[in-house]
């Protein structure tokens, strides 16, 4: 009873009285569960997060410089072999693991299920996104005669469905004992007025806390401890939705080892100065990805002495970290950004509302905000047509249609080639 009174007071203090009204409609057991949930939500943090949506983005005085990179295509074959050898040595010693971030909501794609369960219409028969990733990893396993542990980050919302799907498809031939699912953290979704929303089960609507949640979740779920036990030294972290993602690029790993850095990332050149992607730079001497919305127009268009965009290396969610780097970032607070998204909810009469337009704020930490905690990063410039075919939107750019075309063209060019080390 005390607990209930505490929660009511908190809800009043943070102007969420509509939840008190909602609680009144519930039976005792549902009420108890809801109170438990609210006890675990930091309402103060939520109010602060909502306030960030009211403010103009502040551009501070920062020293911004272009980032150095290595162009994979321009590395001479002897140097490339040297880098590849450094990496192969790590992989063959079973010191390499892969994390797939699959905890997103995939709202833009509008696929009714976890994004990895989306079937891309390739070669008539189609392939699931998880299947495409499994194929990429199996190729590396065969080449190096190892089984790379594959960690998949899910959300509370999609974990069971992801697990059941992978079971049903026999992990697409991947060794089941080396596929480890772990759940990421959550934050409440707010409506446009900063109010908590009710989900279809009558609880506070929450969603995963962004791909930047990967570091803390790796630690708190025990996945990081599992990696340590296995003797893992390097961890690749990628998204679930790039069908040309190479998760074992030996040149990327070799370059990171050679440069003696803790973090590495593969980039592709921006399609045009105004493409809406985050680009790498150095800010106040630390690596950073600067969002397109925060990059002044003049800088977006600036070219270097070779006529190339000075800030042209886009972040494509293709990142590599040492295990120590992950541990370090997992203990640092990353800032939260907000996105306006479509989220269904129950109205005060308990009727489900499915919005046609974005109606809510989702708060997310971004993986690339972790780069600032390091002095340096190794950037390997890949090629768009070889490395980047995202499935983001239902139609138009970065949609299943564009990804299918890129995927089929890539495999047309690379028949019988080992793609990870190419
Ligand atoms: P996006 O930021 O593109 O989000 O995720 P999304 O969920 O796939 O799609 P929208 O924005 O709702 O349409 C990039 C990668 O990060 C993962 C996604 O699963 C994808 O692999 N991600 C994103 C998470 O794992 N957790 C999150 O909280 C957010």
Boltz pocket constraint, residues with backbone or C-beta under 6 A from the ligand:
constraints:
  - pocket:
      binder: B
      contacts: [[A, 101], [A, 102], [A, 103], [A, 104], [A, 105], [A, 106], [A, 107], [A, 108], [A, 109], [A, 115], [A, 153], [A, 184], [A, 208], [A, 209], [A, 210], [A, 211], [A, 213], [A, 238], [A, 239], [A, 240], [A, 241], [A, 317], [A, 364], [A, 391], [A, 392]]
      max_distance: 6.0
